[in-house]
Amino acid sequence: MLVVKDVSKQYGDFTALKQINLEFDKGIYGLLAPNGAGKTTLIKMLVTLISPSKGELLYNGTNIVDLDEDYRDILGYLPQNFGFYKHYSPKQYLLYLAALKGIDKKTALPIIHELLEKVALSDVANKKMRKFSGGMIQRVGIAQALLNDPKILILDEPTAGLDPKERARFRQLLTGLSRDRLIIISTHIVSDIESIANQVIMIKNHEILFKDTAQSICDTLDGFIYETSITNDELETFRKNYILIGEKQERGNVLVRFVHKREMDKDWVPVLPHLEDVFLYEYRDNLMVEV
Ligand SMILES: Nc1ncnc2c1ncn2[C@@H]1O[C@H](COP(=O)(O)OP(=O)(O)OP(=O)(O)O)[C@@H](O)[C@H]1O
């Protein structure tokens, strides 16, 4: 089990993360927060690229820094911007990385063959990556992270720049990979993890806001989300009085979706909360510009 114990991270005077406590077992954990919330900071500590200012990270009770090589042997990591050589084919690239990891060519070849099959890149195994789509490159990234058949797979924003179809494919791939390992995936896109994560971790104000199933997180807004149709003229006032989390033009009117925790109006329709609603509600101050 991987444990984050009372971890804080300072960059000079700036506190990026404060008193983080987390436990990871097998399955998919989605680390969900807007950009700048500290996801990469947490991930870099989990892969020992940076050290916590306070607290410790433990794997089966031992500090991961002390485990050193033993920890890296069970770790697969896909950084936010992973460096690949576009003049290499996936096969050449993976052979090169295998060599760096001390795996000889004879052992590496069947592993690479199997991995490329797993990430559906067998038919382009010998093609230069120059012309690959973002999704194909990310799948090469996953393949390189899986070279040592890691027990822990950590992916930092792996779907950035992917189109919805590639995202869906990526989710399928991760579900298949999660059977016997721990996968931690960071993202600011709710749909990346909503349906596949066993646990969702949300960070707010440098602390853990939620660590729970998507359903339980949704339940925090149960009974507080409504939809109603208003005129375009009413929209401005509505925006001022309620916390809007969605608006859609519909037959000349606006269908608004909003959070309200007091008495409801008879024209409003109560709706079931989605994880996206919680995300937009909790991060409404951070997202003003982005949404
Ligand atoms: N080396 C550093 N020195 C100073 N501040 C940093 C450093 N690295 C990150 N930060 C700050 O810490 C905060 C968290 O950054 P982090 O990269 O962990 O966020 P994130 O949630 O991963 O966002 P993104 O998806 O944009 O990477 C940000 O305000 C960032 O500016």
The ligand as a Tripos MOL2 file, in Angstrom:
@<TRIPOS>MOLECULE
LIG
   31    33     1     0     0
SMALL
NO_CHARGES

@<TRIPOS>ATOM
      1 N1          9.1520   24.7540   -8.7860 N.pl3     1 LIG1
      2 C1          8.1940   25.5890   -8.3900 C.ar      1 LIG1
      3 N2          8.4970   26.7740   -7.8090 N.ar      1 LIG1
      4 C2          7.5220   27.6260   -7.3880 C.ar      1 LIG1
      5 N3          6.1960   27.3830   -7.5110 N.ar      1 LIG1
      6 C3          5.8340   26.2280   -8.0990 C.ar      1 LIG1
      7 C4          6.8040   25.2670   -8.5710 C.ar      1 LIG1
      8 N4          6.1390   24.2260   -9.1010 N.ar      1 LIG1
      9 C5          4.8180   24.5070   -8.9630 C.ar      1 LIG1
     10 N5          4.6380   25.7070   -8.3650 N.ar      1 LIG1
     11 C6          3.3480   26.3150   -8.0230 C.3       1 LIG1
     12 O1          2.6330   25.4000   -7.2090 O.3       1 LIG1
     13 C7          1.2580   25.3880   -7.5730 C.3       1 LIG1
     14 C8          0.8470   23.9810   -7.9390 C.3       1 LIG1
     15 O2          1.4870   23.6140   -9.1620 O.3       1 LIG1
     16 P1          1.2740   22.2090   -9.8610 P.3       1 LIG1
     17 O3          2.0790   22.1870  -11.1140 O.co2     1 LIG1
     18 O4          1.5060   21.1500   -8.8640 O.co2     1 LIG1
     19 O5         -0.2730   22.2800  -10.2040 O.3       1 LIG1
     20 P2         -1.1500   21.3080  -11.1180 P.3       1 LIG1
     21 O6         -2.4260   21.1110  -10.3860 O.co2     1 LIG1
     22 O7         -0.3920   20.1200  -11.5060 O.co2     1 LIG1
     23 O8         -1.4260   22.1990  -12.3700 O.3       1 LIG1
     24 P3         -0.9600   21.9210  -13.8610 P.3       1 LIG1
     25 O9         -1.9440   20.9610  -14.3760 O.co2     1 LIG1
     26 O10        -1.0820   23.2950  -14.4720 O.co2     1 LIG1
     27 O11         0.4490   21.4090  -13.7970 O.co2     1 LIG1
     28 C9          1.0950   26.3910   -8.7010 C.3       1 LIG1
     29 O12         0.6470   27.6090   -8.1570 O.3       1 LIG1
     30 C10         2.4900   26.5380   -9.2530 C.3       1 LIG1
     31 O13         2.6870   27.8210   -9.7940 O.3       1 LIG1
@<TRIPOS>BOND
     1     1     2 1
     2     2     3 ar
     3     2     7 ar
     4     3     4 ar
     5     4     5 ar
     6     5     6 ar
     7     6     7 ar
     8     6    10 ar
     9     7     8 ar
    10     8     9 ar
    11     9    10 ar
    12    10    11 1
    13    11    12 1
    14    11    30 1
    15    12    13 1
    16    13    14 1
    17    13    28 1
    18    14    15 1
    19    15    16 1
    20    16    17 2
    21    16    18 1
    22    16    19 1
    23    19    20 1
    24    20    21 2
    25    20    22 1
    26    20    23 1
    27    23    24 1
    28    24    25 2
    29    24    26 1
    30    24    27 1
    31    28    29 1
    32    28    30 1
    33    30    31 1
@<TRIPOS>SUBSTRUCTURE
     1 LIG1         1 GROUP 0 **** ****
